[in-house]
Amino acid sequence: MAGVLIIDDDVTFCLMLKTLLEKNSYRVTSAFSPAEAKKIIQETSFDVVLTDMRMPDMSGLDLISVIKKYAPKTQIIVMTGYADITTAIRSIKQGAFHYIPKPLNPDEVLNAIKEATSNNNHKEKTLRRTNPKASLDYLEGFSNQSQQLMDYVEQVAPTPMSVLLVGDSGTGKEYIARLIHNKSMRKDQPFVAVDCGAIPNELAASEFFGHIKGSFTGAIADKVGHFEVANGGTLFLDEIGNLSYNTQIQLLRALQEPVIKPVGSTKEIKVDVRIIAATNENLDEAMENGRFRKDLFHRLNEFRIILPPLVERKSDIMLFANHFLDQANAYLNKSVLGFDKTIEPVFLNYDWPGNIRELKNVVKRATLLTRGDYITLNEIPAELYEKSVLDNLAGFAQEKSEPELIRRALEVAEYNKSKAARLLKIDRKTLYNKLKYYEIIVPEKN
């Protein structure tokens, strides 16, 4: 029976969590302070420690150091509110195994403990989640959606099944395709990625199957197609819905036989290629409209994985942001330490229509622009936070006077007058006049 220690100064919360775990056959001990936890850890061994980040007398990060000192093999799961996610990520880098955002989801707690107790290679897993050089440049998230996604990858990767990845632009479809390839028995063979939307219809057959010299105008030399290049490995067809109907027919034949015939050649070439296709289009609708062949769809759709948008994975956002900050520091030869406390609520409240790709670009740009140790609102695009700030200011304005509203806008804008004027929806000159009229003194920026 695995032993679990719960550390939290909220007695009622501890008792509820203890009841949940004991019902699931865990041996559970509770500690209501870091000092009590330290004493218990020195006397009793545990498989897992569940600890809150905010407690009196000792910070969560200091407590992790204590646990690691006396019980280096014990897995640590941090429980934290969204407001402390950045600190929680620091705890992962300091040796914690996982973090779970509050309010806790019982299934998520049980899954995290199960993973912690069954993980015989903790160091490698932690490295994969926090190291910017993680496999494939892809970071596994902690949200339920991310864990489900990775579970699907683990299940389908060793099989020969074709995979259809469905998700909005920027959700990481090519990363997942590469991950499936690298976890498959074909990992030592080629991975060939093809952007189907970039292939002209008249050249599609040549691009996929190759051609021989002189087979058409412009064919000045023999060309090897994508299928032959990927032979023995994986062919990733990105934005498969962009292929013309005629090209779909040719592609279907190559998958069914499986043989290809270069344009202008009478010789058939046998190929062994695993197909992973991706789309941000509704292929069901495309089939109904006659734009996509049903037989090709069913050939590709042996196993479908839906990639969730970033807005549905809020508990992953700051984890990804810190990961991309590490990457940007290395790429730009900078040493930005982290994000100012004003950034996290902005990132969590933004819709991220460009998903993970947009977040990565925002962090890279901000890293380049940052002159100090931390990324602030001054280094991120205004559209990320202006709507949220404007909504807050609108509510603030209903209860406060105009001078108080101006002071609040200045505070939010970190006393940048141009930015404050935009938030107030007035021009800079009008703001200066109001500052003078209300005798509002604006602190000088350091």
C-alpha positions in Angstrom: 0.0 0.0 0.0 1.6 3.3 -1.1 2.1 5.9 1.6 1.0 9.5 1.0 1.7 12.6 3.2 -0.6 15.6 2.9 0.8 18.9 4.0 -1.6 21.8 4.2 -2.6 24.2 7.0 -6.3 23.9 6.0 -7.4 21.1 8.3 -10.8 20.6 6.6 -9.2 20.4 3.2 -6.7 17.8 4.6 -9.4 15.6 6.0 -11.4 15.7 2.7 -8.3 14.8 0.7 -7.4 12.1 3.2 -10.8 10.5 2.9 -10.6 10.5 -0.9 -7.2 8.8 -0.9 -8.0 6.2 1.8 -11.1 5.2 -0.2 -8.6 4.5 -3.0 -6.4 2.2 -0.8 -3.6 4.7 0.0 -2.0 4.9 3.5 -2.4 8.6 4.4 -0.8 10.8 7.0 -1.6 14.5 7.4 0.6 17.4 8.6 -0.8 20.9 9.2 2.4 22.8 9.2 5.9 22.6 7.6 7.5 22.0 11.0 5.2 19.0 11.7 5.8 17.7 8.2 9.6 17.9 8.7 9.4 15.8 11.9 7.1 13.2 10.2 9.4 12.9 7.2 12.4 12.2 9.4 10.6 9.4 11.1 8.4 7.8 8.4 9.0 7.1 4.7 6.4 8.0 2.0 6.0 7.3 -1.7 4.3 10.7 -2.4 4.0 14.0 -0.6 1.1 16.3 -1.5 2.0 19.8 -0.3 0.5 23.3 -0.5 2.7 26.1 -1.7 1.5 28.8 0.7 1.8 28.0 4.4 3.0 29.9 7.4 6.7 29.7 8.7 8.1 28.2 5.5 7.7 28.7 1.7 6.7 25.8 -0.5 10.1 26.0 -2.3 12.0 25.7 1.1 9.8 22.8 2.1 10.6 21.0 -1.1 14.3 21.3 -0.3 13.7 19.9 3.2 11.7 16.9 1.8 14.4 16.2 -0.8 17.1 16.4 1.9 15.5 13.8 4.2 13.6 11.7 1.6 15.3 12.1 -1.8 13.3 9.3 -3.4 9.9 10.6 -2.4 7.9 12.1 -5.2 6.5 15.6 -4.5 3.2 16.9 -5.9 2.5 20.6 -5.4 -1.0 21.9 -4.9 -1.4 25.5 -5.9 -3.9 28.1 -7.0 -3.7 29.6 -10.5 -2.1 32.7 -9.0 0.9 30.7 -7.9 1.5 28.6 -11.1 4.8 30.4 -11.9 6.1 29.5 -8.4 4.8 25.9 -8.9 6.8 25.7 -12.1 9.9 26.8 -10.2 9.1 24.0 -7.8 9.2 21.5 -10.7 12.7 22.7 -11.6 13.7 22.4 -7.9 12.7 18.7 -7.8 8.9 18.4 -7.5 7.4 15.8 -9.7 4.1 17.5 -10.6 1.8 20.3 -9.7 -2.0 20.3 -9.5 -4.0 23.6 -9.7 -6.7 24.3 -7.1 -9.6 23.7 -6.8 -8.5 20.1 -7.0 -10.2 17.6 -9.4 -10.3 14.2 -7.6 -9.5 12.3 -10.8 -6.6 14.5 -11.5 -5.2 14.0 -8.0 -5.6 10.2 -8.2 -4.0 10.1 -11.7 -1.0 12.3 -10.5 -0.4 10.0 -7.5 -0.7 6.9 -9.6 1.8 8.3 -12.1 4.2 9.4 -9.4 4.1 6.0 -7.6 4.5 4.0 -10.9 7.2 6.2 -12.4 10.6 4.4 -12.0 12.4 7.0 -14.0 11.5 10.2 -12.2 14.6 12.2 -13.2 14.1 11.5 -16.9 10.5 12.5 -16.8 11.1 15.7 -14.9 13.8 16.6 -17.4 11.5 16.1 -20.3 8.9 18.4 -18.8 11.2 21.3 -17.9 14.3 21.1 -20.1 14.2 23.4 -23.2 16.1 20.6 -25.0 13.3 18.1 -24.3 12.6 15.5 -27.0 11.3 17.1 -30.2 11.2 20.5 -28.7 7.8 19.5 -27.3 6.7 20.0 -23.7 4.2 17.7 -22.2 1.5 19.7 -20.3 0.0 18.9 -16.9 -3.7 19.5 -17.7 -6.1 16.7 -18.1 -6.4 17.4 -21.8 -2.6 17.2 -22.2 -2.3 14.0 -20.3 -5.1 12.4 -22.4 -3.3 13.6 -25.5 0.0 12.0 -24.4 -1.8 8.8 -23.5 -3.2 8.5 -27.0 0.3 9.1 -28.4 1.7 6.4 -26.2 -1.0 3.9 -27.3 -0.9 4.5 -31.1 2.8 5.2 -31.6 4.0 1.5 -31.6 1.2 0.4 -34.0 1.2 0.6 -37.8 -2.1 2.5 -37.8 -2.6 5.7 -39.8 -3.3 8.7 -37.6 -5.4 11.7 -38.2 -4.6 14.8 -36.1 -7.3 17.4 -35.9 -6.8 20.8 -34.3 -6.7 24.5 -34.8 -3.7 26.1 -36.3 -0.9 26.4 -33.8 -1.9 23.6 -31.6 1.2 21.6 -32.3 0.1 19.0 -34.8 3.5 18.5 -36.4 5.1 18.2 -33.0 2.7 15.4 -32.1 3.3 13.7 -35.5 7.1 13.7 -34.9 6.5 12.4 -31.3 4.4 9.5 -32.7 7.2 8.8 -35.2 10.0 8.9 -32.6 8.1 6.5 -30.3 7.4 4.1 -33.1 9.4 1.2 -34.5 10.1 3.5 -37.5 12.0 6.0 -35.4 15.3 5.3 -37.1 13.8 5.7 -40.6 12.9 9.0 -42.3 10.2 11.4 -41.1 9.0 13.5 -44.1 6.7 16.4 -43.5 4.7 17.8 -46.5 2.6 20.9 -46.5 -0.3 19.9 -48.7 -1.5 23.5 -49.0 1.8 24.6 -50.6 1.7 22.0 -53.5 0.3 23.3 -56.8 -2.3 20.9 -58.2 -0.4 20.3 -61.4 2.7 19.3 -59.6 1.1 17.2 -56.8 1.8 13.8 -58.5 5.4 14.7 -59.1 5.9 15.9 -55.5 4.4 12.7 -54.0 5.5 10.1 -56.5 8.5 11.7 -58.3 9.0 11.9 -62.1 11.5 11.0 -64.7 13.5 13.4 -66.9 11.5 14.8 -69.8 8.1 13.5 -68.6 6.7 17.1 -68.8 7.9 20.6 -69.5 10.4 21.6 -66.8 11.3 18.0 -65.8 15.0 18.5 -66.6 16.1 15.7 -64.3 14.8 12.7 -62.5 13.0 13.5 -59.2 12.4 11.3 -56.2 8.9 11.9 -54.6 8.0 12.2 -51.0 6.7 8.6 -50.8 10.0 7.1 -51.9 12.0 9.5 -49.6 9.9 8.4 -46.7 10.1 4.7 -47.6 10.4 2.7 -44.3 9.4 5.7 -42.2 6.6 8.1 -41.7 5.0 10.6 -44.2 3.3 13.5 -42.4 0.6 15.1 -44.6 -0.1 18.5 -43.1 -3.4 20.2 -44.0 -4.6 17.2 -45.9 -7.9 18.9 -46.7 -6.2 21.2 -49.2 -5.5 18.4 -51.7 -7.4 18.5 -54.9 -9.9 15.8 -55.6 -7.7 14.3 -58.3 -4.7 14.2 -56.0 -6.8 12.5 -53.4 -7.6 9.7 -55.8 -3.9 9.2 -56.6 -3.0 9.3 -52.9 -5.6 6.7 -52.1 -4.2 4.3 -54.7 -0.7 4.6 -53.2 -2.1 3.8 -49.8 -4.1 0.8 -50.9 -1.6 -1.0 -53.1 0.9 0.2 -51.7 2.9 1.1 -54.8 3.8 4.3 -56.6 4.6 5.1 -60.2 6.7 8.2 -60.9 5.3 10.5 -63.5 6.3 9.4 -67.0 7.5 6.0 -65.8 6.0 2.6 -66.4 7.9 1.1 -63.5 6.0 0.6 -60.2 7.9 1.1 -56.9 6.8 -0.7 -53.8 6.8 1.5 -50.7 6.3 1.0 -47.0 5.1 4.3 -45.5 3.1 5.1 -42.4 0.8 8.0 -42.9 0.1 10.7 -40.3 -2.3 13.3 -41.6 -3.3 16.6 -40.0 -6.1 19.2 -40.6 -7.7 22.2 -39.1 -10.6 21.8 -41.4 -13.9 19.9 -40.7 -13.4 16.9 -43.0 -16.9 15.6 -42.2 -18.3 18.8 -43.7 -15.9 18.5 -46.6 -17.1 15.0 -47.4 -20.7 16.1 -47.3 -19.9 18.9 -49.8 -18.0 16.4 -52.0 -14.6 18.1 -51.5 -13.0 15.2 -49.7 -13.3 11.5 -50.6 -14.9 9.3 -48.0 -12.7 6.3 -48.8 -9.5 8.3 -48.4 -10.9 9.8 -45.1 -11.5 6.3 -43.7 -8.0 5.2 -44.8 -6.5 8.1 -42.9 -8.8 8.0 -39.9 -7.8 4.7 -38.4 -7.0 6.6 -35.2 -8.1 10.2 -34.7 -6.5 12.5 -32.1 -8.1 15.9 -31.4 -5.6 18.5 -30.2 -7.3 20.9 -27.8 -6.8 24.7 -28.2 -4.6 26.4 -25.7 -7.5 28.3 -24.1 -8.9 24.9 -22.9 -5.5 24.1 -21.2 -5.1 27.0 -18.8 -3.1 25.1 -16.3 -0.5 24.5 -19.0 -0.1 28.1 -20.1 2.6 29.3 -17.7 4.4 26.0 -17.9 4.6 26.5 -21.7 5.5 30.1 -21.3 8.5 29.3 -19.0 9.5 26.6 -21.4 9.5 29.0 -24.3 11.4 31.6 -22.2 14.2 29.0 -21.7 14.2 28.4 -25.5 14.2 32.2 -26.3 17.0 32.8 -23.8 19.2 30.2 -25.5 18.3 31.3 -29.0 18.8 35.1 -28.3 21.7 34.6 -25.9 19.8 36.4 -23.1 19.2 35.6 -19.5 15.7 36.8 -18.6 14.8 35.2 -15.3 11.0 35.0 -15.6 7.7 36.9 -15.8 6.5 39.8 -13.8 3.5 39.1 -11.6 1.3 41.2 -13.9 1.9 38.8 -16.8 0.3 35.6 -15.5 -3.3 36.9 -15.2 -3.0 38.4 -18.6 -1.8 35.1 -20.2 -4.5 33.1 -18.4 -7.3 35.5 -19.4 -6.3 35.8 -23.1 -8.0 33.6 -25.7 -4.8 32.7 -27.6 -6.4 32.3 -31.1 -3.0 31.3 -32.5 -2.6 28.7 -29.7 0.8 27.4 -28.7 2.5 28.9 -31.7 1.2 32.4 -30.8 2.4 32.0 -27.1 5.8 30.9 -28.3 6.1 34.0 -30.6 4.9 36.4 -27.9 7.4 35.0 -25.4 10.3 35.1 -27.9 9.5 38.7 -28.9 9.1 39.8 -25.2 12.5 38.1 -24.4 14.2 40.1 -27.1 12.6 43.4 -25.9 13.2 42.8 -22.2 16.0 44.9 -20.7 15.6 43.8 -17.1 15.3 40.5 -15.3 11.6 40.0 -15.9 9.1 40.3 -18.7 6.5 42.9 -18.0 3.4 44.3 -19.8 5.6 46.7 -21.6 7.2 43.8 -23.6 4.0 42.0 -24.7 1.5 43.1 -27.4 -1.2 45.4 -26.0 -4.0 43.4 -27.5 -3.3 40.6 -25.1 -4.3 42.6 -22.1 -6.2 45.7 -23.2 -9.6 44.0 -23.5 -9.2 42.4 -20.0 -8.0 45.7 -18.5 -10.7 47.7 -20.2 -13.4 45.4 -18.8 -11.9 45.8 -15.3 -11.7 49.5 -15.7 -15.3 49.7 -16.9 -16.4 48.0 -13.7 -14.1 50.2 -11.7 -15.6 53.3 -13.4 -19.1 52.5 -12.3 -18.2 52.9 -8.6 -15.3 55.4 -8.7 -14.8 59.0 -9.6 -12.9 60.1 -12.7 -9.7 61.0 -10.8 -9.7 57.5 -9.2 -10.2 55.9 -12.6 -7.3 57.9 -14.0 -5.1 56.9 -11.1 -6.1 53.2 -11.6 -5.4 53.3 -15.3 -1.9 54.9 -14.7 -1.2 52.2 -12.1 -2.2 49.4 -14.5 -0.1 51.0 -17.3 2.9 51.2 -14.9 2.7 55.0 -15.2 3.2 55.0 -19.0 1.0 57.9 -20.0 0.5 56.9 -23.6 -0.6 53.4 -22.5 -2.9 54.8 -19.8 -4.5 57.1 -22.4 -5.2 54.2 -24.7 -6.8 52.3 -21.8 -9.0 55.3 -20.9 -9.9 55.7 -24.6 -8.7 59.3 -24.7 -5.9 60.9 -26.5 -2.6 61.8 -24.7 -3.3 65.5 -24.7 -6.7 65.0 -23.0 -5.0 62.9 -20.4 -2.4 65.6 -19.7 -5.2 68.2 -19.3 -7.0 65.9 -16.8 -3.9 65.2 -14.8 -3.3 69.0 -14.5 -7.0 69.7 -13.7 -7.2 67.0 -11.0 -3.6 67.8 -9.8 -2.6 64.2 -10.2 1.2 63.7 -9.9 2.6 60.8 -11.9 5.6 59.1 -10.4 8.7 59.1 -12.6 9.5 55.7 -14.1 12.8 54.3 -13.0 
